[in-house]
């Protein structure tokens, strides 16, 4: 078997045994790709589950074991942080609903494996935002921005209040009242999300329903416009699909929830690109049904393939080509177009551009 010049991270996640053919320089590239994608610990767990760690050369093994150790310590720190949040919000008398990485962790989802993240995300009813924010301030969290425009931007247009940071622990929390901005044409009715939340057994916290956890991950990735961790986020969706598909009636519920929450497009992209990049098993009938629920012509589909298949690669020079930066730029512009109607977008971009010229924009 001829060893490829550089073995991409996606190849390894589809065929872990491929690492047995790597030379040390190729290992160096693979480790760098995994680190850039925020996937080094997850790569280690993948190789561990495949029984390959003992066959890895000592040089790359040191980096992988270090990442696994750090991941374990991160999990311990996260548990303490979640306990602090639950204590701070105990008197607000609302269910504490975790989102994204923290939700995967408390729910014990496979997507929590080796996943590191910088802040905790929670979802609360919009009419409880003031009470939650006040309680967090009393417990030592403070808004990370005091700029009047940024405050207005978040509170009037966005799906969350400005991010908050703890004054002593320097940990961050994002308090959401929805999963997409108010101005986004695909923003769901948050009441539909809250109607299906699930209490985590043995814990005093909640998460979105399985279908909604997956749809939130898809919406965050395909509407967000930020792809620095796109490969990891797509890996999350891959793991969630593989795990949740074992639940009775999951696929039908997924399609139903996507329609109810106006996330048909996000679901289609999630199914298409996990299958293309991770070989995620998707029932043909489900993929056909998801495609029928959207209106996407062949030229646009080909264009989106070119953009997403470039942008979703690990952000490492070995994974880039001459089109990567253009794809990232166009998807960034697309995300803003989806998030805001033109008149608001024009005002926002003009304001941010002017402040950047003046050196006032730290957001």
Phi, psi and omega per residue, in radians:
X1 nan 2.207 3.135
X2 -1.425 2.244 -3.123
X3 -1.321 2.283 3.118
X4 -1.176 2.729 -3.122
X5 -0.994 -0.856 3.037
X6 -2.395 2.214 -3.122
X7 -1.609 1.978 -3.080
X8 -1.208 2.704 -3.133
X9 -1.054 -0.648 3.132
X10 -1.092 -0.635 3.106
X11 -1.100 -0.742 -3.123
X12 -1.150 -0.676 -3.131
X13 -1.237 -0.386 3.046
X14 -1.562 -0.420 -3.121
X15 -2.583 1.437 -3.081
X16 -0.973 -0.559 -3.121
X17 -1.106 -0.247 3.138
X18 -1.103 -0.400 -3.115
X19 -1.177 -0.333 -3.117
X20 -1.159 -0.305 -3.125
X21 -1.658 -0.004 -3.009
X22 -1.377 2.492 2.946
X23 -1.519 2.940 3.141
X24 -1.061 -0.749 3.065
X25 -1.041 -0.640 3.116
X26 -1.226 -0.635 3.038
X27 -1.049 -0.705 3.138
X28 -1.042 -0.740 3.113
X29 -1.156 -0.761 -3.116
X30 -1.112 -0.755 3.105
X31 -1.079 -0.715 3.124
X32 -1.137 -0.710 3.085
X33 -1.062 -0.823 -3.105
X34 -1.108 -0.713 3.126
X35 -1.132 -0.759 -3.142
X36 -1.103 -0.582 -3.119
X37 -1.487 -0.054 -3.053
X38 1.217 0.541 -2.991
X39 -2.151 0.219 -3.053
X40 -1.161 -0.757 3.100
X41 -1.152 -0.701 3.118
X42 -1.148 -0.617 3.048
X43 -1.081 -0.749 3.118
X44 -1.068 -0.734 3.126
X45 -1.162 -0.661 3.097
X46 -1.059 -0.826 -3.133
X47 -1.202 -0.570 3.099
X48 -1.149 -0.794 3.134
X49 -1.121 -0.519 3.134
X50 -1.482 0.004 3.136
X51 1.214 0.565 -3.037
X52 -1.887 -0.156 -3.046
X53 -1.021 -0.678 -3.110
X54 -1.186 -0.257 -3.092
X55 -1.755 0.048 -3.104
X56 -1.549 2.413 3.091
X57 -0.996 2.624 -3.053
X58 -1.073 -0.551 -3.096
X59 -1.110 -0.942 3.081
X60 -1.236 -0.488 -3.117
X61 -1.080 -0.619 3.113
X62 -1.024 -0.783 -3.126
X63 -1.160 -0.705 -3.126
X64 -1.177 -0.778 3.133
X65 -1.138 -0.646 3.080
X66 -1.086 -0.739 3.120
X67 -1.131 -0.688 3.126
X68 -1.140 -0.712 3.105
X69 -1.115 -0.773 3.128
X70 -1.098 -0.684 3.116
X71 -1.071 -0.716 3.116
X72 -1.120 -0.729 3.119
X73 -1.190 -0.632 3.076
X74 -1.055 -0.750 3.138
X75 -1.051 -0.701 3.118
X76 -1.152 -0.751 3.118
X77 -1.124 -0.663 3.138
X78 -1.113 -0.742 3.134
X79 -1.038 -0.696 3.112
X80 -1.169 -0.724 -3.132
X81 -1.122 -0.722 3.120
X82 -1.124 -0.654 3.099
X83 -1.119 -0.675 3.101
X84 -1.137 -0.694 3.126
X85 -1.144 -0.783 -3.138
X86 -1.116 -0.644 3.079
X87 -1.160 -0.737 -3.115
X88 -1.113 -0.567 -3.057
X89 -1.778 0.171 -3.065
X90 -1.021 -0.650 -3.070
X91 -1.497 -0.097 3.130
X92 -1.323 -0.409 3.057
X93 1.076 0.888 3.009
X94 -2.359 2.709 3.048
X95 -1.168 2.352 3.089
X96 -1.546 1.953 -3.042
X97 -1.879 1.989 3.138
X98 -1.507 2.611 -3.132
X99 -2.147 2.780 3.008
X100 0.898 -2.272 -3.006
X101 -1.011 -0.715 3.134
X102 -1.183 -0.570 3.093
X103 -1.182 -0.763 3.112
X104 -1.026 -0.665 -3.100
X105 -1.193 -0.906 -3.067
X106 -1.201 -0.508 -3.140
X107 -1.477 -0.152 -3.126
X108 1.258 0.473 3.134
X109 -1.225 2.647 3.100
X110 -1.088 -0.456 3.135
X111 -1.178 -0.203 3.081
X112 -1.349 -0.266 -3.034
X113 -1.128 2.087 3.092
X114 1.134 0.320 -3.060
X115 -1.676 2.184 3.082
X116 -1.928 2.537 3.100
X117 -2.663 2.818 -2.953
X118 -1.665 -0.289 -3.115
X119 -2.573 2.827 3.091
X120 -1.720 2.342 3.127
X121 -1.963 2.315 3.068
X122 -2.251 2.715 3.115
X123 -2.027 2.286 3.118
X124 -2.357 2.733 3.041
X125 -1.055 2.480 -3.059
X126 -1.030 -0.599 -3.122
X127 -1.311 -0.050 3.096
X128 -1.864 0.084 -3.081
X129 -1.027 -0.794 -3.102
X130 -1.092 -0.774 -3.140
X131 -1.110 -0.719 3.138
X132 -1.172 -0.791 -3.134
X133 -1.103 -0.711 3.119
X134 -1.093 -0.780 3.135
X135 -1.098 -0.688 3.128
X136 -1.187 -0.679 3.084
X137 -1.074 -0.766 3.114
X138 -1.093 -0.472 -3.126
X139 -1.605 0.042 3.010
X140 1.951 0.039 3.077
X141 -1.537 2.614 -3.141
X142 -2.456 2.543 3.106
X143 -1.033 2.498 -3.134
X144 -1.537 -0.045 3.090
X145 -2.432 2.401 3.093
X146 -2.047 0.078 3.134
X147 -1.174 2.241 -3.087
X148 -1.012 -0.695 -3.134
X149 -1.155 -0.781 -3.141
X150 -1.105 -0.692 3.106
X151 -1.068 -0.781 3.129
X152 -1.149 -0.726 3.141
X153 -0.987 -0.856 -3.132
X154 -1.170 -0.863 -2.965
X155 -1.330 -0.455 -3.101
X156 -1.671 -0.594 -3.002
X157 -1.979 -0.537 -2.955
X158 -1.542 3.101 -3.119
X159 -1.746 0.238 -3.102
X160 -2.703 2.795 3.002
X161 -1.449 2.934 3.127
X162 -0.980 2.463 -3.133
X163 -0.954 2.563 -3.115
X164 -2.071 2.559 -3.106
X165 -2.240 2.383 -3.130
X166 -1.320 2.348 -3.022
X167 -1.208 -0.465 -3.115
X168 -1.781 -0.836 -3.074
X169 -1.478 -0.266 -3.134
X170 1.053 0.485 3.039
X171 -1.600 2.705 -3.058
X172 -2.028 2.622 3.076
X173 -2.399 2.394 3.051
X174 -1.937 2.131 -3.121
X175 -1.783 1.947 -3.092
X176 -1.771 2.648 2.914
X177 -2.059 -0.040 3.048
X178 -2.770 3.104 -3.117
X179 -1.842 -0.138 3.028
X180 -2.423 2.709 -3.107
X181 -1.011 2.671 3.113
X182 -1.016 -0.603 -3.051
X183 -1.456 -0.127 -3.119
X184 -1.281 2.358 -3.113
X185 -1.150 -0.311 -3.141
X186 -1.825 0.206 -3.122
X187 -1.114 2.170 -3.099
X188 -1.389 2.970 3.008
X189 -1.398 1.965 -3.067
X190 -1.063 -0.438 3.133
X191 -1.114 -0.533 3.090
X192 -1.198 -0.615 3.070
X193 -1.174 -0.813 -3.098
X194 -1.158 -0.466 -3.108
X195 -1.222 -0.312 -3.048
X196 -2.097 0.302 -3.132
X197 -1.139 2.714 -3.046
X198 -2.185 2.276 3.085
X199 -1.339 2.349 3.126
X200 -1.333 2.142 -3.114
X201 -0.982 2.275 3.086
X202 1.365 0.090 -3.119
X203 -2.307 2.730 -3.135
X204 -1.657 0.948 -3.136
X205 -2.694 2.960 -3.039
X206 -2.312 2.839 3.022
X207 -2.413 2.882 3.026
X208 -1.149 2.770 3.033
X209 -0.981 2.715 -3.114
X210 -0.888 -0.829 -3.117
X211 -1.069 -0.701 -3.088
X212 -1.314 -0.539 3.037
X213 -1.072 -0.744 3.134
X214 -1.186 -0.760 -3.131
X215 -1.132 -0.638 3.085
X216 -1.111 -0.761 3.112
X217 -1.057 -0.726 3.126
X218 -1.145 -0.771 -3.139
X219 -1.119 -0.728 -3.141
X220 -1.077 -0.728 -3.107
X221 -1.303 -0.853 -2.951
X222 -1.562 -0.195 3.049
X223 -1.963 -0.176 -2.992
X224 -1.343 -0.579 3.111
X225 1.476 -0.003 3.123
X226 -2.023 2.148 -3.005
X227 -2.154 0.315 3.114
X228 -1.034 -0.607 3.075
X229 -2.010 0.511 -3.078
X230 -1.078 -0.696 3.137
X231 -1.101 -0.752 3.096
X232 -1.118 -0.742 -3.119
X233 -1.130 -0.647 3.075
X234 -1.201 -0.616 3.050
X235 -1.100 -0.657 3.050
X236 -0.980 -0.856 -3.104
X237 -1.098 -0.715 3.086
X238 -0.998 -0.840 -3.125
X239 -1.156 -0.688 3.122
X240 -1.129 -0.761 3.133
X241 -1.083 -0.774 -3.128
X242 -1.136 -0.636 -3.134
X243 -1.345 -0.867 -3.022
X244 -1.279 -0.418 -3.113
X245 -1.120 -0.272 3.085
X246 -1.359 -0.242 3.127
X247 -1.321 2.457 -3.120
X248 -1.110 2.246 3.084
X249 1.301 0.199 -3.047
X250 -1.036 -0.828 -3.030
X251 -1.106 -0.727 3.121
X252 -1.137 -0.729 3.110
X253 -1.121 -0.670 3.142
X254 -1.059 -0.808 3.106
X255 -1.105 -0.733 -3.140
X256 -1.121 -0.805 -3.129
X257 -1.145 -0.663 3.118
X258 -1.061 -0.713 3.127
X259 -1.189 -0.765 -3.121
X260 -1.118 -0.665 -3.056
X261 -1.608 0.078 -3.127
X262 1.096 0.618 -3.095
X263 -2.052 0.524 3.130
X264 -1.042 -0.747 -3.123
X265 -1.157 -0.774 3.132
X266 -1.040 -0.694 3.119
X267 -1.143 -0.772 -3.139
X268 -1.034 -0.813 3.129
X269 -1.078 -0.714 -3.141
X270 -1.067 -0.798 -3.135
X271 -1.157 -0.759 -3.073
X272 -1.144 -0.849 -2.986
X273 -1.449 -0.448 2.987
X274 -1.186 -0.676 3.122
X275 -1.164 -0.727 -3.115
X276 -1.210 -0.667 -3.013
X277 -1.723 -0.489 -3.104
X278 -2.103 0.075 -3.110
X279 0.993 0.564 3.130
X280 -1.040 2.243 -3.134
X281 -1.268 1.982 3.122
X282 -2.042 2.151 3.068
X283 -0.974 2.352 -3.081
X284 -0.997 -0.689 -3.127
X285 -1.114 -0.610 -3.141
X286 -1.230 -0.743 3.140
X287 -1.142 -0.704 3.109
X288 -1.103 -0.761 3.137
X289 -1.114 -0.721 3.120
X290 -1.109 -0.684 3.130
X291 -1.188 -0.590 -3.134
X292 -1.258 -0.364 -3.106
X293 -1.463 -0.016 3.130
X294 -2.221 2.922 3.088
X295 -2.078 1.743 -3.057
X296 -2.431 1.851 -3.135
X297 -1.207 2.835 -3.100
X298 -1.059 -0.728 3.122
X299 -1.064 -0.754 3.128
X300 -1.173 -0.679 3.121
X301 -1.072 -0.746 3.119
X302 -1.150 -0.666 3.112
X303 -1.114 -0.805 3.135
X304 -1.133 -0.647 3.066
X305 -1.025 -0.821 -3.134
X306 -1.065 -0.666 -3.119
X307 -1.278 -0.938 -3.033
X308 -1.207 -0.684 -3.105
X309 -1.188 -0.361 2.986
X310 -1.460 -0.839 -3.030
X311 -1.199 -0.491 -3.053
X312 -1.487 0.008 3.066
X313 -1.290 2.733 3.035
X314 -0.944 2.465 -3.095
X315 -1.441 1.317 3.137
X316 -2.440 2.538 -3.050
X317 -0.981 -0.552 -3.124
X318 -1.220 -0.263 -3.134
X319 -1.800 -0.040 -3.076
X320 -1.651 2.664 2.969
X321 -2.293 -3.015 -3.042
X322 -1.196 -0.227 -3.115
X323 -1.741 -0.125 -3.000
X324 -1.063 -0.878 -3.088
X325 -1.121 -0.652 3.095
X326 -1.134 -0.727 3.121
X327 -1.073 -0.760 3.135
X328 -1.115 -0.718 3.135
X329 -1.130 -0.814 -3.111
X330 -1.134 -0.655 3.109
X331 -1.236 -0.555 3.062
X332 -1.136 -0.793 3.096
X333 -1.094 -0.758 3.120
X334 -1.007 -0.732 -3.104
X335 -1.091 -0.698 3.115
X336 -1.198 -0.633 3.126
X337 -1.131 -0.649 3.125
X338 -1.279 -0.569 -3.039
X339 -1.335 -0.540 -3.011
X340 -2.369 2.533 2.956
X341 -1.172 2.787 -2.960
X342 -1.005 -0.740 -3.049
X343 -1.134 -0.615 3.095
X344 -1.319 -0.679 -3.138
X345 -1.100 -0.720 -3.133
X346 -1.084 -0.781 3.125
X347 -1.112 -0.768 -3.113
X348 -1.097 -0.848 -3.109
X349 -1.161 -0.648 3.098
X350 -1.111 -0.786 -3.125
X351 -1.125 -0.809 -3.126
X352 -1.152 -0.683 3.125
X353 -1.131 -0.747 3.128
X354 -1.116 -0.739 -3.136
X355 -1.200 -0.585 3.113
X356 -1.176 -0.704 3.102
X357 -1.055 -0.678 -3.132
X358 -1.404 -0.099 -3.129
X359 1.333 0.434 -3.082
X360 -1.816 -0.121 -3.024
X361 -1.632 1.885 3.090
X362 -1.861 0.047 -3.088
X363 -1.609 nan nan
